Amino acid sequence: MKWKSALDDPEWLWRAGEGLGRAVGLSGPLHLVPLQGGANNRVFRLEGGSGRALLKAYFRHPDDHRDRLGAEFGFSTFAWGQGVRALPRPLAQDREAGIGLYEFVEGRRPVPGEVSDGWVGQAIDFFRAVNRARHADDARALPLASEACLSLGAHVALVEARVRRLRTIPGTSPIDREASRFVKEELAETWSRLEARFHHEVAQANICLESELEPAARCLSPSDFGYHNAIVEAGGRLSFIDFEYAGWDDPAKTVCDFFCQPAVPAPEAWFDRFAAAVFADYPETEWHRRRVAILLPLYRLKWCCIMLNDFLPAGRARRRFAGGEAGLEERAEAQLARARRSLAAIREELG
């Protein structure tokens, strides 16, 4: 196999990638071509004389115990087995090397401002197609999503944990110190106000904080689901990607995350349509929608925290793994600016 990159020592990837390629029928000389765009992992086009595939090398770190390969390959295999085709076909995996091989989908990444009514329909169709088979035996074998929240108490604890981690940002550079001040003086104060309002609304709605969703009320969540994780194929067809956090979760969380991710925003004009479609196959639809209304402000702040992950050791290590050292400082500055804008909108809504 010929290596076409100056990234880290590629010896392990040479052997494992070639093995997977041969196993799925790629013939002739094989080449690995690095691709841009992976924020957490490394992605390559594996080319052979008989075709091409996408090779994904998953980030692993002592502070991050998530099984990214297992979650994505398992979810994709289940979806393909149920006839869902709006995602790349999973081809092979090497658990020891931490790599997966998938169908190579030709297309481009969406950009902000181009989300259309048709795209909203495609996202709805994808979610519902996956969840039509959620009562099947092989669906029950899938794990919980990596940040699954099955009670309202778990949701608030999730956001609280993210805020708490950000309080530990090391002050090793001027931009780190600026981010640390922002977290301690602005974000933490806003979180305290949101948390108080959350508990007030939960009490008014007479919902038990620790009551877990029954299995029938849970969904198979793609997790990190949105247009930032999609490929636009010829003719405008979307192929959804990146299921490394996927698994069983609260459908209210799927709705909140879908409309809070900032990279390629889903316009709020379609919020009611999307939420209604997600909850259409569940009993007590209005109860689910009430929970979404209570949780949405928390998730806006959660995504503000996610923007600051670059300032944490594990987050910074992921960026280095995915794209090397170049541009890390500039990216951190941009992420802090985005977090400031996001928090300002949250504070304005709070009044």
HELIX and SHEET records of a PDB file:
HELIX    1   1 GLU A   11  ALA A   23  1                                  13    
HELIX    2   2 ARG A   68  GLY A   81  1                                  14    
HELIX    3   3 ASP A  117  ASN A  131  1                                  15    
HELIX    4   4 ASP A  137  ARG A  140  1                                   4    
HELIX    5   5 LEU A  152  LEU A  166  1                                  15    
HELIX    6   6 PRO A  174  PHE A  182  1                                   9    
HELIX    7   7 VAL A  183  LEU A  187  3                                   5    
HELIX    8   8 ALA A  188  ALA A  205  1                                  18    
HELIX    9   9 PRO A  215  ALA A  217  5                                   3    
HELIX   10  10 TYR A  227  ASN A  229  5                                   3    
HELIX   11  11 ALA A  234  GLY A  236  5                                   3    
HELIX   12  12 PRO A  251  CYS A  260  1                                  10    
HELIX   13  13 GLU A  268  TRP A  270  5                                   3    
HELIX   14  14 PHE A  271  PHE A  279  1                                   9    
HELIX   15  15 THR A  285  ILE A  306  1                                  22    
HELIX   16  16 ASN A  309  PHE A  311  5                                   3    
HELIX   17  17 PRO A  313  GLY A  323  1                                  11    
HELIX   18  18 LEU A  328  LEU A  350  1                                  23    
SHEET    1   A 6 LYS A   2  TRP A   3  0                                        
SHEET    2   A 6 HIS A  31  PRO A  34  1                                        
SHEET    3   A 6 ARG A  42  GLY A  48 -1                                        
SHEET    4   A 6 GLY A  51  ALA A  57 -1                                        
SHEET    5   A 6 ILE A  99  GLU A 103 -1                                        
SHEET    6   A 6 PRO A  90  ASP A  94 -1                                        
SHEET    1   B 2 CYS A 219  SER A 221  0                                        
SHEET    2   B 2 GLY A 247  ASP A 249 -1                                        
SHEET    1   C 2 ALA A 230  VAL A 232  0                                        
SHEET    2   C 2 LEU A 238  PHE A 240 -1                                        
END                                                                             
